[in-house]
Amino acid sequence: MTLNAWAQEAAPSTSVTNALAPMAETWTYSIGLSTDIQHLNQPGSMKLRPSLGLRYGRWRIGQTDGSDWHRFGQVLQDNNLTYDLQKDAKWSASLSGNIINLDNDSHFDTFKSGRKTLRAKAGLDYRLTKLWSVGLIATQDLFMRGDGTAWSPVLTYRHPLTDRSTLMISQSMTWGSASHWQTQQHLAPDGPSHFGTGWGGLGTQLAYRQKLSAHWAFFGQLAAQRTLQPIFPSTLYSTLEWTYSGQLGVVYFEH
């Protein structure tokens, strides 16, 4: 699940991107490298992951604006093709989509066999105060091949440590259709899974961001997830309530 909570400090009106104002039609990019541990109790699951962000006007993949990157948003940004409908001091709205492989993992791989579908995502975020924001993420399987429907409300608190570093805490819940939870169970058959339609996931996330220079930044994140109303296909997880993951990385922003 990808979260996109907008919690930027209010900026002068001259620097706010209005929803009706066109964005600059120029290319910008970012490149990054991170260590990703999906299960902290399994050190062997650590992977080294590169990342690439591109933007042209309102179209983007990933994040490319390094000026305020450490002050808002969410560390685990997806690499979906995204169109930004609106970004200003209060609101952030976007539409995105990506091709996923339902039989192997959540990332599209042309060379792997399996059911592939197009997942659409809509994100809406509202800044309540300088420190608090609320958001809603909705995903839908457009080809109806098994990914179903999911809704995730998000509450985020952002605590500035300095003018170059920020600590963020996010809390989210996920409502999903029965087919959505069945696909999640198929991807992780040995883990706890929700059964049927309803609220099936609870997530907490602690993120730290540090702007090192005009172009370089560092981030770290710890995430905890729990299945609600679970069934346990394996006794290995019969007493497991939370699963933990972590990430550390650096990013270079051209802009």
C-alpha positions in Angstrom: 0.0 0.0 0.0 1.3 3.3 -0.9 0.4 6.4 1.1 0.7 10.1 0.0 0.0 12.3 3.0 0.4 16.1 2.2 1.8 17.9 5.2 3.8 20.9 3.9 4.1 24.1 5.8 2.3 27.0 4.4 4.3 28.9 1.8 4.0 32.4 0.4 1.4 32.7 -2.3 4.1 33.3 -4.9 5.5 29.8 -4.4 2.2 27.9 -4.3 1.4 25.8 -7.3 -2.2 26.7 -8.2 -4.5 24.0 -9.5 -5.3 26.1 -12.6 -1.8 27.4 -13.3 0.2 25.3 -15.8 3.4 23.7 -14.5 6.7 24.3 -16.2 7.0 22.1 -19.4 10.5 21.0 -18.7 12.1 17.7 -17.7 13.3 17.1 -14.2 14.6 13.9 -12.6 15.9 12.2 -9.4 17.9 9.0 -8.9 18.2 7.1 -5.6 19.5 3.9 -4.0 18.1 2.2 -0.9 18.3 -0.9 1.2 14.8 -2.5 1.7 14.0 -5.1 4.3 10.5 -6.5 3.9 10.7 -8.5 7.1 13.0 -7.2 9.9 12.9 -10.6 11.6 14.4 -12.1 8.4 17.7 -10.2 7.7 18.2 -12.3 4.5 15.2 -10.5 3.0 17.3 -7.3 2.5 17.4 -6.0 -1.1 19.3 -3.2 -2.7 16.8 -1.1 -4.8 17.6 1.7 -7.3 15.0 4.4 -8.1 14.4 6.9 -10.8 12.0 9.8 -10.8 11.0 11.8 -13.9 8.6 14.8 -14.3 7.3 16.8 -17.3 4.6 19.3 -16.5 1.9 17.6 -14.5 3.1 14.1 -15.5 5.6 12.3 -13.3 7.0 9.0 -12.2 8.1 9.1 -8.5 9.3 12.4 -6.9 11.6 14.9 -8.5 11.2 18.2 -6.5 14.0 18.2 -3.9 13.3 21.7 -2.5 10.4 20.5 -0.2 10.8 16.7 -0.4 12.0 16.4 3.2 9.0 18.4 4.5 6.0 16.5 3.2 4.8 13.3 1.6 5.7 9.7 2.3 9.0 8.0 1.9 7.9 4.8 0.1 6.9 6.6 -3.1 5.6 4.3 -5.8 6.9 4.6 -9.4 3.5 4.7 -11.0 2.8 7.0 -13.9 1.0 9.9 -12.2 -0.9 13.0 -13.2 -1.1 15.8 -10.6 -4.5 17.3 -10.6 -3.8 19.9 -7.9 -1.1 20.9 -5.6 -1.3 23.9 -3.3 -0.9 24.9 0.3 -4.0 22.9 1.4 -4.9 20.3 -1.2 -3.1 17.6 -3.2 -4.9 15.4 -5.7 -3.5 12.9 -8.2 -4.4 10.1 -10.5 -2.1 7.2 -11.4 -2.0 3.7 -12.8 0.4 0.8 -13.1 0.4 -2.8 -14.5 0.7 -5.5 -11.8 1.3 -9.2 -11.9 -1.3 -10.8 -9.6 0.4 -14.2 -9.6 4.0 -13.2 -8.7 4.3 -9.9 -7.0 2.9 -6.4 -7.1 5.4 -5.2 -9.6 4.9 -5.7 -13.4 7.4 -8.1 -15.0 7.0 -8.8 -18.7 9.1 -12.0 -18.5 7.1 -13.6 -15.7 3.9 -15.5 -16.5 0.7 -14.9 -14.6 -2.4 -12.7 -14.5 -1.6 -9.1 -15.3 -4.0 -6.2 -14.8 -4.1 -2.4 -14.7 -4.5 -0.9 -11.3 -5.8 2.7 -11.1 -5.2 4.8 -8.1 -6.7 8.1 -6.9 -5.1 10.1 -4.1 -6.6 13.1 -2.2 -4.9 14.8 0.7 -5.9 17.9 2.9 -3.6 19.8 5.3 -5.5 20.5 8.5 -2.8 22.5 10.2 1.0 23.0 9.8 1.5 19.6 11.5 -1.5 17.5 10.7 -3.0 16.2 7.5 -5.6 13.6 6.3 -5.8 11.7 3.1 -7.6 9.0 1.2 -6.2 6.5 -1.3 -8.4 4.5 -3.6 -7.3 1.7 -5.9 -9.3 -0.3 -8.5 -8.6 -3.2 -10.8 -9.8 -1.8 -14.1 -9.8 -5.2 -15.9 -11.5 -7.0 -13.0 -8.9 -9.8 -12.9 -8.7 -10.3 -9.2 -7.1 -7.2 -7.5 -10.5 -5.8 -6.6 -11.1 -2.5 -4.8 -9.3 -0.9 -1.8 -9.8 2.3 0.2 -7.2 3.6 2.7 -7.8 6.7 4.9 -4.6 8.1 6.3 -3.8 10.5 9.2 -0.3 12.0 9.3 1.6 14.0 11.9 4.8 15.9 10.8 7.3 17.2 13.3 10.1 19.4 11.9 13.4 18.8 13.7 15.3 21.5 11.9 14.8 23.4 8.7 16.5 20.5 6.9 15.1 17.5 8.7 11.6 16.1 9.5 10.1 13.3 11.4 6.7 11.9 10.2 4.2 9.5 11.8 1.3 8.1 9.7 -1.6 5.9 10.7 -3.7 4.1 8.1 -6.5 1.5 7.7 -7.4 -0.4 4.5 -10.9 -1.5 3.4 -10.8 -4.1 0.6 -13.1 -6.3 -1.4 -12.9 -10.0 -1.0 -11.0 -10.4 -4.3 -8.4 -7.9 -3.1 -7.7 -9.8 0.1 -7.6 -13.1 -1.8 -4.9 -11.7 -4.1 -2.9 -10.5 -1.1 -3.1 -14.0 0.4 -2.0 -15.5 -2.8 1.1 -13.3 -2.9 2.0 -14.3 0.7 0.4 -17.7 1.3 2.3 -18.4 4.6 1.3 -15.2 6.2 -1.9 -14.0 8.0 -4.6 -12.8 5.7 -8.0 -11.2 6.0 -11.1 -13.2 4.9 -14.0 -11.6 3.0 -14.9 -8.0 2.3 -14.2 -5.3 5.0 -11.5 -3.6 7.0 -8.5 -6.0 6.8 -5.3 -4.0 7.3 -3.9 -1.6 9.9 -0.6 0.2 9.3 1.7 2.6 11.2 4.7 4.3 9.7 7.6 6.3 11.2 9.8 8.2 8.7 12.8 10.4 8.9 14.1 12.7 6.2 17.2 14.8 6.1 18.2 17.2 3.4 22.0 17.0 3.1 22.6 19.6 0.5 20.8 21.4 -2.4 20.6 18.1 -4.3 21.2 15.3 -1.9 18.9 13.8 0.7 18.8 10.9 3.1 15.8 9.0 4.4 14.9 6.2 6.8 11.7 4.5 7.5 10.1 1.9 9.8 6.7 0.4 9.0 4.5 -1.9 11.1 1.4 -3.7 9.6 -1.2 -5.9 11.1 -4.0 -8.0 9.6 -7.5 -7.3 11.0 -9.9 -10.2 11.5 -7.3 -12.6 10.2 -7.3 -16.3 9.2 -4.0 -18.2 9.6 -3.2 -20.7 7.0 0.0 -21.6 8.8 0.6 -22.2 12.6 3.9 -20.4 12.1 2.0 -17.1 12.2 -0.7 -18.2 14.7 0.7 -15.8 17.4 2.1 -13.1 15.1 0.2 -9.8 15.3 2.5 -7.3 13.7 5.0 -7.5 10.8 7.8 -5.0 10.4 9.7 -3.6 7.5 12.4 -1.0 7.1 14.2 1.1 4.5 17.3 3.4 4.3 18.5 5.3 1.3 19.8 8.4 -0.4 18.3 10.4 -3.3 19.9 12.9 -5.7 17.5 15.6 -7.0 18.4 17.4 -10.2 15.8 20.1 -9.3 
